[in-house]
Structure formats: C-alpha cells, structure tokens
Amino acid sequence: MVFTNDHAPAHVHVFKNRFEIVIALGTGTVAQVDGSPTKAEIRNARAIVAEHIAECWTEWKRWHE
C-alpha cells in the first residue's frame, strides 16, 4: 500500500494480520516494523515488494510527483 499523503523517502506499507512492515523502494530495506512479524514474514514482504517493484514505483510517483 502507498499512502497518498505520506512522506519521502519512497516506501510502501505491507500489512498482514497483526503487523505492518515499511519497505524503502530505493533500497528494499525495512524502514519500520510495527507488531511482531517473524524473520520469514519480513523476508516474504521484501520478496513481494521486489517482485512488484515497478508497480510500487508507478503508484508512488503517481501520488507524490
């Protein structure tokens, strides 16, 4: 998810059940974690963002440029 009124740097929010992981688009690093995801859940979130990186950038730019 990209929030329309969010801030730089470019990032996406990944939600699942009880947690939220914020992943920076430029580096793929985890910028923030809320809740208690496992290491495997964090790896999975990063993999999903990497797989859809072009779409994530398109949406970020659509709302923030």
C-alpha positions in Angstrom: 0.0 0.0 0.0 1.2 3.5 -0.8 -0.4 6.2 1.3 -1.4 9.3 -0.8 -0.5 11.8 1.9 2.7 10.1 3.1 6.2 11.4 3.2 9.6 10.8 1.5 11.7 8.8 1.0 9.7 6.5 -1.3 8.3 3.5 0.5 5.4 1.1 0.8 3.5 -0.3 3.7 2.9 -4.1 3.8 0.1 -5.3 6.1 -0.7 -8.8 7.2 -2.7 -9.9 10.2 -1.1 -8.3 13.2 1.8 -6.4 11.7 3.0 -3.7 9.3 6.3 -3.6 7.6 7.5 -0.4 5.8 9.9 -1.1 3.0 12.0 1.6 1.2 11.6 1.4 -2.5 15.1 2.7 -3.4 17.0 0.1 -1.3 14.5 -2.6 -0.4 15.4 -2.2 3.2 13.0 -2.5 6.1 12.5 1.0 7.4 10.0 0.3 10.1 8.2 -2.7 11.7 5.0 -2.5 13.8 3.9 -5.7 15.5 5.9 -8.8 15.7 6.5 -10.4 12.3 8.8 -13.4 12.1 12.0 -13.2 10.1 10.3 -15.3 7.4 7.4 -12.9 7.2 9.8 -10.0 6.8 11.7 -11.8 4.0 8.4 -12.6 2.3 7.2 -9.0 2.5 10.5 -7.9 0.9 10.2 -10.5 -1.8 6.7 -9.4 -2.7 7.8 -5.8 -2.9 10.8 -6.8 -5.0 8.6 -8.8 -7.3 6.3 -5.8 -7.8 8.8 -3.0 -7.6 7.8 -1.4 -10.9 4.2 -1.2 -9.9 5.2 0.2 -6.5 7.3 2.9 -8.1 4.5 3.8 -10.5 2.0 4.2 -7.7 4.4 6.2 -5.5 5.2 8.6 -8.4 1.5 8.9 -9.3 0.7 10.3 -5.9 3.9 12.1 -4.9 5.4 13.7 -8.1 
